[in-house]
């Protein structure tokens, strides 16, 4: 919950019967304020559990003096610095964001130009691949022809020799005269 008082905002939350409160300027992000409170609650609960175990709630309930847990102040201060740095980074990041957006825009234009050039190159590659398909069909026919010629050269003399031997045997057996 948040309460606005002039140019200040008091944000608070409760967890495990503990109340966490912070005061910020009205222009400070409410989301970050509650995230800060949530982080503080996590860290303090963790530290209390380390120091007192599961009985830390009883230790907190029995506390009689006001600054009993002041030893946790450095942890809270560290978290506070982290969130102060976040807001300073956000203010500086707006100008960097604009610069980055301009740079991204120029890069995107360059990429689009390259893609258009690739389209032209792809058309050229497509025509080359069509030519290669035609030539590969011609090459396939040529290889079949060469394979047939090689087989004829290899087996042709044997076939002719066998044919002559068979004719001679046929003539001898049937006494056919020429």
N, CA, C and O of each residue as an XYZ file, in Angstrom:
712
protein
N       0.846     -1.167      0.000
C       0.000      0.000      0.000
C       0.892      1.230      0.000
O       2.000      1.198      0.535
N       0.409      2.327     -0.604
C       1.173      3.575     -0.662
C       0.313      4.718     -0.143
O      -0.903      4.748     -0.331
N       0.983      5.654      0.516
C       0.319      6.856      1.001
C       1.105      8.045      0.471
O       2.317      8.130      0.664
N       0.408      8.973     -0.205
C       1.050     10.147     -0.771
C       0.919     11.291      0.226
O      -0.161     11.553      0.755
N       2.044     11.970      0.473
C       2.052     13.125      1.363
C       2.920     14.191      0.718
O       4.144     14.168      0.851
N       2.289     15.127      0.017
C       3.027     16.169     -0.689
C       3.789     15.560     -1.850
O       3.219     14.878     -2.701
N       5.108     15.824     -1.867
C       5.931     15.254     -2.940
C       6.607     13.954     -2.506
O       7.534     13.477     -3.162
N       6.137     13.388     -1.398
C       6.684     12.128     -0.880
C       5.622     11.031     -0.922
O       4.424     11.289     -0.802
N       6.104      9.792     -1.097
C       5.216      8.631     -1.081
C       5.764      7.643     -0.054
O       6.943      7.293     -0.085
N       4.911      7.206      0.842
C       5.267      6.193      1.819
C       4.676      4.871      1.337
O       3.462      4.739      1.187
N       5.530      3.917      1.102
C       5.096      2.601      0.645
C       5.405      1.606      1.746
O       6.487      1.629      2.332
N       4.446      0.728      2.026
C       4.710     -0.263      3.061
C       4.056     -1.585      2.709
O       3.099     -1.656      1.937
N       4.620     -2.639      3.313
C       4.092     -3.988      3.145
C       4.358     -4.764      4.419
O       5.277     -4.434      5.169
N       3.572     -5.778      4.669
C       3.797     -6.632      5.834
C       4.054     -8.055      5.352
O       3.480     -8.540      4.377
N       4.956     -8.694      6.102
C       5.255    -10.101      5.827
C       5.696    -10.736      7.139
O       6.532    -10.179      7.851
N       5.151    -11.868      7.450
C       5.480    -12.594      8.692
C       5.352    -11.704      9.925
O       6.210    -11.730     10.808
N       4.288    -10.924      9.982
C       4.004    -10.008     11.093
C       5.057     -8.920     11.258
O       5.161     -8.320     12.328
N       5.831     -8.659     10.223
C       6.788     -7.553     10.220
C       6.300     -6.518      9.215
O       5.761     -6.873      8.167
N       6.485     -5.244      9.530
C       6.077     -4.175      8.633
C       7.333     -3.552      8.032
O       8.249     -3.168      8.760
N       7.372     -3.453      6.731
C       8.481     -2.843      6.007
C       7.948     -1.578      5.359
O       6.924     -1.614      4.677
N       8.642     -0.447      5.568
C       8.176      0.836      5.060
C       9.344      1.585      4.429
O      10.483      1.483      4.883
N       9.043      2.337      3.376
C      10.053      3.176      2.737
C       9.410      4.478      2.296
O       8.212      4.545      2.019
N      10.241      5.510      2.241
C       9.786      6.836      1.800
C      10.542      7.178      0.517
O      11.769      7.095      0.474
N       9.805      7.565     -0.527
C      10.424      7.919     -1.800
C       9.829      9.222     -2.304
O       8.807      9.694     -1.805
N      10.495      9.799     -3.313
C       9.919     10.951     -3.994
C       8.743     10.467     -4.827
O       8.681      9.298     -5.206
N       7.814     11.369     -5.110
C       6.604     10.953     -5.833
C       6.909     10.496     -7.259
O       6.142      9.724     -7.833
N       8.015     10.961     -7.835
C       8.340     10.547     -9.199
C       9.040      9.179     -9.247
O       9.237      8.630    -10.331
N       9.417      8.626     -8.087
C      10.067      7.320     -8.035
C       9.052      6.232     -8.374
O       7.893      6.322     -7.967
N       9.459      5.237     -9.091
C       8.580      4.153     -9.545
C       8.029      3.365     -8.346
O       8.782      2.908     -7.486
N       6.705      3.222     -8.311
C       6.073      2.441     -7.239
C       6.480      0.979     -7.340
O       6.662      0.301     -6.329
N       6.617      0.510     -8.550
C       7.030     -0.883     -8.760
C       8.395     -1.129     -8.130
O       8.605     -2.138     -7.457
N       9.337     -0.181     -8.358
C      10.668     -0.340     -7.770
C      10.622     -0.221     -6.256
O      11.364     -0.916     -5.561
N       9.762      0.649     -5.732
C       9.659      0.805     -4.280
C       9.210     -0.504     -3.638
O       9.773     -0.926     -2.628
N       8.210     -1.140     -4.214
C       7.740     -2.406     -3.643
C       8.711     -3.552     -3.908
O       8.795     -4.492     -3.118
N       9.429     -3.476     -4.997
C      10.458     -4.482     -5.253
C      11.570     -4.339     -4.209
O      12.104     -5.335     -3.721
N      11.910     -3.102     -3.875
C      12.905     -2.827     -2.838
C      12.424     -3.394     -1.497
O      13.186     -4.062     -0.798
N      11.172     -3.133     -1.139
C      10.639     -3.650      0.119
C      10.640     -5.170      0.130
O      10.949     -5.786      1.149
N      10.302     -5.765     -0.978
C      10.301     -7.218     -1.078
C      11.709     -7.781     -0.905
O      11.901     -8.782     -0.215
N      12.695     -7.136     -1.533
C      14.094     -7.571     -1.383
C      14.563     -7.422      0.059
O      15.242     -8.302      0.587
N      14.204     -6.312      0.699
C      14.591     -6.087      2.095
C      13.958     -7.167      2.980
O      14.612     -7.711      3.870
N      12.692     -7.467      2.727
C      12.021     -8.504      3.514
C      12.723     -9.845      3.335
O      12.925    -10.571      4.308
N      13.093    -10.177      2.111
C      13.799    -11.436      1.854
C      15.134    -11.486      2.582
O      15.460    -12.478      3.234
N      15.898    -10.414      2.468
C      17.238    -10.382      3.073
C      17.148    -10.434      4.592
O      17.888    -11.187      5.225
N      16.256     -9.651      5.188
C      16.146     -9.633      6.649
C      15.636    -10.977      7.176
O      16.110    -11.462      8.203
N      14.688    -11.566      6.485
C      14.193    -12.879      6.911
C      15.313    -13.911      6.846
O      15.446    -14.754      7.733
N      16.100    -13.838      5.807
C      17.238    -14.759      5.660
C      18.252    -14.550      6.777
O      18.728    -15.518      7.370
N      18.585    -13.300      7.069
C      19.563    -13.000      8.129
C      19.034    -13.415      9.498
O      19.778    -13.966     10.309
N      17.767    -13.158      9.757
C      17.181    -13.558     11.037
C      17.172    -15.078     11.177
O      17.415    -15.603     12.264
N      16.897    -15.778     10.093
C      16.907    -17.240     10.127
C      18.317    -17.758     10.374
O      18.495    -18.733     11.103
N      19.325    -17.116      9.775
C      20.718    -17.528     10.009
C      21.088    -17.349     11.475
O      21.725    -18.216     12.072
N      20.685    -16.222     12.051
C      21.102    -15.895     13.420
C      20.298    -16.662     14.468
O      20.870    -17.135     15.450
N      18.985    -16.794     14.279
C      18.138    -17.368     15.322
C      17.464    -18.680     14.928
O      16.768    -19.283     15.744
N      17.657    -19.122     13.703
C      17.014    -20.347     13.251
C      15.523    -20.112     13.039
O      15.105    -18.999     12.719
N      14.730    -21.150     13.217
C      13.285    -21.025     13.001
C      12.584    -20.276     14.132
O      11.403    -19.955     14.007
N      13.284    -19.989     15.235
C      12.689    -19.270     16.360
C      12.860    -17.762     16.236
O      12.677    -17.049     17.222
N      13.205    -17.253     15.052
C      13.448    -15.816     14.907
C      12.188    -15.001     15.167
O      12.288    -13.859     15.617
N      11.007    -15.548     14.899
C       9.756    -14.805     15.142
C       9.575    -14.519     16.628
O       9.171    -13.421     17.010
N       9.872    -15.498     17.455
C       9.788    -15.300     18.901
C      10.783    -14.262     19.380
O      10.485    -13.472     20.275
N      11.966    -14.266     18.783
C      13.010    -13.290     19.125
C      12.539    -11.878     18.785
O      12.753    -10.946     19.560
N      11.897    -11.722     17.625
C      11.387    -10.411     17.208
C      10.240     -9.982     18.121
O      10.172     -8.820     18.520
N       9.338    -10.909     18.457
C       8.195    -10.577     19.312
C       8.624    -10.158     20.719
O       7.945     -9.348     21.350
N       9.745    -10.700     21.222
C      10.187    -10.411     22.588
C      11.118     -9.212     22.675
O      11.591     -8.879     23.762
N      11.386     -8.563     21.561
C      12.312     -7.435     21.557
C      11.706     -6.271     22.333
O      10.562     -5.877     22.106
N      12.515     -5.722     23.271
C      12.023     -4.634     24.127
C      12.679     -3.304     23.774
O      12.063     -2.256     23.967
N      13.889     -3.311     23.271
C      14.551     -2.037     22.985
C      14.425     -1.669     21.512
O      14.349     -2.549     20.654
N      14.403     -0.381     21.219
C      14.074      0.090     19.875
C      15.048     -0.347     18.775
O      14.602     -0.716     17.688
N      16.334     -0.318     19.016
C      17.296     -0.596     17.952
C      17.962     -1.963     18.138
O      19.175     -2.096     17.972
N      17.184     -2.947     18.474
C      17.696     -4.290     18.744
C      18.363     -4.903     17.522
O      19.337     -5.642     17.667
N      17.863     -4.616     16.313
C      18.381     -5.254     15.093
C      19.131     -4.258     14.209
O      19.101     -4.360     12.983
N      19.804     -3.294     14.843
C      20.546     -2.271     14.101
C      21.719     -2.876     13.319
O      22.207     -2.258     12.372
N      22.175     -4.071     13.701
C      23.308     -4.699     13.003
C      22.964     -5.035     11.553
O      23.861     -5.309     10.757
N      21.674     -5.017     11.199
C      21.276     -5.294      9.819
C      21.256     -4.038      8.947
O      20.959     -4.106      7.754
N      21.574     -2.892      9.553
C      21.547     -1.633      8.796
C      22.497     -1.631      7.591
O      22.103     -1.123      6.541
N      23.732     -2.170      7.677
C      24.594     -2.184      6.483
C      23.967     -2.949      5.309
O      24.146     -2.570      4.152
N      23.243     -4.011      5.611
C      22.590     -4.783      4.550
C      21.515     -3.929      3.891
O      21.393     -3.902      2.667
N      20.732     -3.227      4.723
C      19.680     -2.359      4.202
C      20.289     -1.224      3.383
O      19.771     -0.881      2.320
N      21.381     -0.640      3.868
C      22.048      0.456      3.145
C      22.567     -0.020      1.780
O      22.482      0.707      0.790
N      23.102     -1.239      1.741
C      23.608     -1.780      0.475
C      22.455     -1.921     -0.538
O      22.598     -1.542     -1.700
N      21.338     -2.457     -0.098
C      20.176     -2.578     -0.981
C      19.689     -1.205     -1.426
O      19.296     -1.017     -2.578
N      19.720     -0.249     -0.499
C      19.276      1.113     -0.830
C      20.164      1.711     -1.922
O      19.663      2.364     -2.838
N      21.469      1.494     -1.833
C      22.397      1.997     -2.871
C      22.120      1.322     -4.216
O      22.166      1.966     -5.264
N      21.831      0.017     -4.175
C      21.520     -0.698     -5.421
C      20.321     -0.059     -6.116
O      20.342      0.151     -7.328
N      19.286      0.247     -5.353
C      18.073      0.811     -5.959
C      18.264      2.274     -6.333
O      17.616      2.750     -7.265
N      19.116      2.989     -5.651
C      19.427      4.360     -6.045
C      20.189      4.345     -7.366
O      19.948      5.182     -8.237
N      21.114      3.385     -7.514
C      21.868      3.256     -8.765
C      20.950      2.877     -9.920
O      21.165      3.312    -11.051
N      19.939      2.076     -9.648
C      18.996      1.672    -10.695
C      18.285      2.887    -11.261
O      18.123      3.003    -12.475
N      17.852      3.811    -10.376
C      17.129      4.995    -10.873
C      18.057      5.908    -11.652
O      17.637      6.501    -12.646
N      19.304      6.037    -11.230
C      20.260      6.856    -11.985
C      20.553      6.219    -13.338
O      20.699      6.913    -14.344
N      20.638      4.900    -13.352
C      20.872      4.198    -14.618
C      19.696      4.381    -15.556
O      19.877      4.500    -16.768
N      18.476      4.405    -14.996
C      17.293      4.572    -15.837
C      17.289      5.944    -16.500
O      16.912      6.068    -17.665
N      17.709      6.983    -15.760
C      17.721      8.325    -16.340
C      18.767      8.422    -17.448
O      18.506      9.006    -18.499
N      19.945      7.852    -17.217
C      20.991      7.874    -18.236
C      20.694      6.944    -19.392
O      21.174      7.136    -20.509
N      19.891      5.928    -19.102
C      19.626      4.939    -20.140
C      18.647      5.449    -21.194
O      18.598      4.896    -22.293
N      17.865      6.492    -20.890
C      16.942      7.025    -21.891
C      17.697      7.588    -23.082
O      17.325      7.335    -24.228
N      18.760      8.353    -22.823
C      19.534      8.894    -23.946
C      20.262      7.765    -24.677
O      20.349      7.767    -25.905
N      20.780      6.807    -23.917
C      21.435      5.664    -24.549
C      20.431      4.839    -25.346
O      20.764      4.289    -26.396
N      19.219      4.758    -24.850
C      18.180      4.023    -25.561
C      17.885      4.668    -26.907
O      17.742      3.977    -27.916
N      17.795      6.000    -26.921
C      17.564      6.701    -28.189
C      18.721      6.475    -29.162
O      18.502      6.260    -30.354
N      19.947      6.526    -28.650
C      21.112      6.270    -29.502
C      21.072      4.835    -30.041
O      21.335      4.594    -31.220
N      20.742      3.896    -29.163
C      20.666      2.498    -29.580
C      19.578      2.297    -30.627
O      19.765      1.553    -31.590
N      18.437      2.963    -30.437
C      17.352      2.831    -31.409
C      17.762      3.373    -32.776
O      17.435      2.782    -33.805
N      18.476      4.495    -32.785
C      18.955      5.053    -34.045
C      19.930      4.088    -34.715
O      19.876      3.875    -35.927
N      20.818      3.511    -33.914
C      21.789      2.560    -34.454
C      21.084      1.310    -34.987
O      21.433      0.803    -36.053
N      20.107      0.825    -34.255
C      19.357     -0.359    -34.687
C      18.613     -0.067    -35.982
O      18.544     -0.914    -36.873
N      18.057      1.136    -36.080
C      17.332      1.508    -37.293
C      18.266      1.487    -38.500
O      17.897      0.980    -39.559
N      19.481      2.038    -38.348
C      20.408      2.035    -39.478
C      20.848      0.607    -39.826
O      21.012      0.275    -41.000
N      21.036     -0.219    -38.819
C      21.421     -1.608    -39.062
C      20.300     -2.344    -39.796
O      20.559     -3.115    -40.720
N      19.059     -2.105    -39.384
C      17.925     -2.751    -40.047
C      17.820     -2.324    -41.510
O      17.540     -3.146    -42.382
N      18.044     -1.040    -41.776
C      18.020     -0.590    -43.174
C      19.091     -1.299    -43.986
O      18.850     -1.748    -45.107
N      20.272     -1.391    -43.401
C      21.374     -2.061    -44.082
C      21.020     -3.532    -44.349
O      21.286     -4.052    -45.432
N      20.419     -4.196    -43.354
C      20.029     -5.602    -43.517
C      18.984     -5.769    -44.608
O      19.045     -6.720    -45.388
N      18.028     -4.852    -44.670
C      16.994     -4.934    -45.704
C      17.615     -4.781    -47.081
O      17.259     -5.506    -48.011
N      18.553     -3.829    -47.218
C      19.243     -3.661    -48.504
C      19.993     -4.934    -48.889
O      19.960     -5.353    -50.046
N      20.665     -5.544    -47.922
C      21.402     -6.777    -48.202
C      20.453     -7.907    -48.609
O      20.771     -8.707    -49.489
N      19.293     -7.965    -47.966
C      18.321     -9.006    -48.310
C      17.824     -8.811    -49.734
O      17.675     -9.779    -50.479
N      17.566     -7.552    -50.120
C      17.126     -7.295    -51.488
C      18.207     -7.697    -52.490
O      17.909     -8.255    -53.546
N      19.467     -7.408    -52.147
C      20.565     -7.820    -53.029
C      20.664     -9.336    -53.100
O      20.969     -9.896    -54.152
N      20.407     -9.993    -51.984
C      20.445    -11.455    -51.984
C      19.356    -12.024    -52.876
O      19.552    -13.054    -53.522
N      18.204    -11.354    -52.915
C      17.116    -11.817    -53.780
C      17.554    -11.849    -55.224
O      17.274    -12.808    -55.944
N      18.250    -10.791    -55.658
C      18.762    -10.757    -57.029
C      19.785    -11.868    -57.229
O      19.784    -12.543    -58.258
N      20.638    -12.051    -56.264
C      21.652    -13.091    -56.368
C      21.008    -14.470    -56.376
O      21.484    -15.367    -57.072
N      19.935    -14.656    -55.615
C      19.248    -15.943    -55.601
C      18.631    -16.251    -56.956
O      18.633    -17.403    -57.391
N      18.101    -15.228    -57.627
C      17.564    -15.444    -58.974
C      18.664    -15.922    -59.911
O      18.455    -16.828    -60.718
N      19.834    -15.308    -59.799
C      20.979    -15.701    -60.628
C      21.392    -17.140    -60.298
O      21.655    -17.936    -61.200
N      21.448    -17.464    -59.021
C      21.819    -18.820    -58.600
C      20.789    -19.827    -59.104
O      21.149    -20.935    -59.499
N      19.511    -19.452    -59.093
C      18.459    -20.339    -59.582
C      18.639    -20.644    -61.066
O      18.488    -21.790    -61.489
N      18.960    -19.621    -61.857
C      19.164    -19.868    -63.294
C      20.392    -20.743    -63.521
O      20.380    -21.605    -64.400
N      21.439    -20.535    -62.752
C      22.639    -21.371    -62.872
C      22.302    -22.813    -62.508
O      22.774    -23.742    -63.164
N      21.476    -23.012    -61.450
C      21.132    -24.385    -61.064
C      20.291    -25.064    -62.135
O      20.428    -26.269    -62.347
N      19.418    -24.315    -62.819
C      18.646    -24.900    -63.926
C      19.573    -25.356    -65.043
O      19.397    -26.438    -65.602
N      20.568    -24.522    -65.368
C      21.538    -24.902    -66.402
C      22.311    -26.152    -65.976
O      22.569    -27.037    -66.792
N      22.673    -26.216    -64.711
C      23.407    -27.381    -64.218
C      22.559    -28.645    -64.307
O      23.078    -29.721    -64.603
N      21.255    -28.523    -64.052
C      20.370    -29.683    -64.178
C      20.390    -30.211    -65.615
O      20.501    -31.414    -65.849
N      20.279    -29.272    -66.581
C      20.275    -29.683    -67.988
C      21.593    -30.358    -68.349
O      21.613    -31.399    -69.004
N      22.684    -29.755    -67.914
C      23.996    -30.326    -68.238
C      24.200    -31.667    -67.549
O      24.864    -32.550    -68.092
N      23.628    -31.827    -66.345
C      23.797    -33.103    -65.650
C      23.029    -34.205    -66.368
O      23.476    -35.352    -66.385
N      21.864    -33.877    -66.972
C      21.130    -34.875    -67.756
C      21.942    -35.300    -68.966
O      22.018    -36.484    -69.295
N      22.558    -34.304    -69.636
C      23.422    -34.629    -70.778
C      24.594    -35.487    -70.320
O      24.973    -36.447    -70.991
N      25.157    -35.136    -69.184
C      26.299    -35.861    -68.655
C      25.886    -37.301    -68.306
O      26.652    -38.240    -68.524
N      24.678    -37.466    -67.767
C      24.186    -38.798    -67.409
C      24.077    -39.678    -68.661
O      24.473    -40.844    -68.642
N      23.536    -39.111    -69.752
C      23.429    -39.854    -71.000
C      24.821    -40.199    -71.521
O      25.044    -41.306    -72.011
N      25.752    -39.260    -71.416
C      27.122    -39.496    -71.866
C      27.794    -40.606    -71.067
O      28.532    -41.419    -71.624
N      27.539    -40.639    -69.768
C      28.158    -41.694    -68.951
C      27.582    -43.062    -69.295
O      28.313    -44.052    -69.319
N      26.286    -43.129    -69.560
C      25.693    -44.412    -69.958
C      26.330    -44.896    -71.258
O      26.643    -46.077    -71.407
N      26.519    -43.959    -72.203
C      27.113    -44.301    -73.491
C      28.549    -44.787    -73.304
O      28.965    -45.776    -73.907
N      29.302    -44.074    -72.458
C      30.691    -44.474    -72.212
C      30.768    -45.822    -71.497
O      31.664    -46.620    -71.771
N      29.847    -46.071    -70.599
C      29.828    -47.351    -69.891
C      29.574    -48.490    -70.881
O      30.222    -49.533    -70.810
N      28.640    -48.289    -71.790
C      28.338    -49.305    -72.791
C      29.557    -49.556    -73.684
O      29.877    -50.701    -74.004
N      30.232    -48.469    -74.083
C      31.428    -48.631    -74.937
C      32.527    -49.367    -74.175
O      33.213    -50.216    -74.743
N      32.697    -49.050    -72.907
C      33.737    -49.723    -72.120
C      33.424    -51.209    -71.986
O      34.331    -52.038    -72.058
N      32.163    -51.554    -71.794
C      31.789    -52.965    -71.681
C      32.015    -53.685    -73.011
O      32.453    -54.835    -73.039
N      31.708    -52.988    -74.123
C      31.961    -53.599    -75.428
C      33.451    -53.823    -75.650
O      33.853    -54.851    -76.194
N      34.256    -52.879    -75.238
C      35.702    -53.050    -75.404
C      36.215    -54.184    -74.535
O      37.128    -54.914    -74.921
N      35.619    -54.324    -73.354
C      36.088    -55.352    -72.443
C      35.587    -56.735    -72.857
O      36.370    -57.684    -72.914
N      34.313    -56.855    -73.142
C      33.725    -58.170    -73.404
C      33.528    -58.461    -74.896
O      33.255    -59.605    -75.261
N      33.659    -57.461    -75.757
C      33.453    -57.641    -77.193
C      34.359    -58.689    -77.807
O      33.856    -59.576    -78.497
N      35.672    -58.641    -77.596
C      36.539    -59.656    -78.187
C      36.201    -61.067    -77.704
O      36.288    -62.024    -78.473
N      35.824    -61.194    -76.456
C      35.482    -62.536    -75.951
C      34.193    -63.023    -76.615
O      34.090    -64.193    -76.985
N      33.227    -62.148    -76.764
C      31.957    -62.537    -77.393
C      32.199    -62.938    -78.846
O      31.654    -63.941    -79.308
N      33.020    -62.157    -79.581
C      33.320    -62.489    -80.979
C      34.069    -63.813    -81.051
O      33.780    -64.652    -81.905
N      35.032    -63.997    -80.152
C      35.797    -65.260    -80.116
C      34.890    -66.441    -79.827
O      35.015    -67.485    -80.467
N      33.982    -66.296    -78.878
C      33.049    -67.369    -78.523
C      32.112    -67.661    -79.704
O      31.799    -68.816    -79.995
N      31.678    -66.598    -80.370
C      30.784    -66.786    -81.511
C      31.503    -67.585    -82.604
O      30.895    -68.472    -83.204
N      32.779    -67.294    -82.879
C      33.540    -68.022    -83.895
C      33.704    -69.482    -83.490
O      33.561    -70.379    -84.321
N      34.001    -69.721    -82.224
C      34.174    -71.092    -81.743
C      32.867    -71.865    -81.875
O      32.872    -73.024    -82.289
N      31.756    -71.235    -81.528
C      30.459    -71.909    -81.640
C      30.118    -72.211    -83.099
O      29.574    -73.274    -83.397
N      30.428    -71.293    -84.002
C      30.155    -71.537    -85.423
C      30.998    -72.710    -85.925
O      30.503    -73.561    -86.662
N      32.262    -72.753    -85.528
C      33.144    -73.850    -85.952
C      32.619    -75.172    -85.407
O      32.585    -76.163    -86.135
N      32.213    -75.206    -84.154
C      31.693    -76.428    -83.546
C      30.394    -76.831    -84.258
O      30.204    -78.016    -84.531
N      29.545    -75.942    -84.550
C      28.286    -76.217    -85.231
C      28.544    -76.814    -86.612
O      27.910    -77.788    -87.019
N      29.493    -76.200    -87.317
C      29.817    -76.681    -88.653
C      30.414    -78.089    -88.564
O      30.068    -78.930    -89.394
N      31.253    -78.373    -87.643
C      31.904    -79.682    -87.503
C      30.865    -80.747    -87.129
O      30.911    -81.870    -87.632
N      29.936    -80.390    -86.251
C      28.969    -81.379    -85.789
C      27.961    -81.673    -86.910
O      27.665    -82.845    -87.142
N      27.462    -80.744    -87.562
C      26.420    -80.949    -88.567
C      26.989    -81.044    -89.991
O      26.195    -81.129    -90.928
N      28.208    -81.037    -90.197
C      28.919    -81.138    -91.466
C      28.321    -80.248    -92.531
O      28.048    -80.673    -93.653
N      28.141    -79.104    -92.179
C      27.620    -78.146    -93.132
C      28.812    -77.581    -93.886
O      29.794    -77.166    -93.269
N      28.745    -77.560    -95.152
C      29.836    -77.040    -95.940
C      29.519    -75.691    -96.516
O      28.380    -75.372    -96.855
N      30.519    -74.947    -96.609
C      30.344    -73.623    -97.182
C      30.992    -73.548    -98.493
O      30.955    -72.503    -99.141
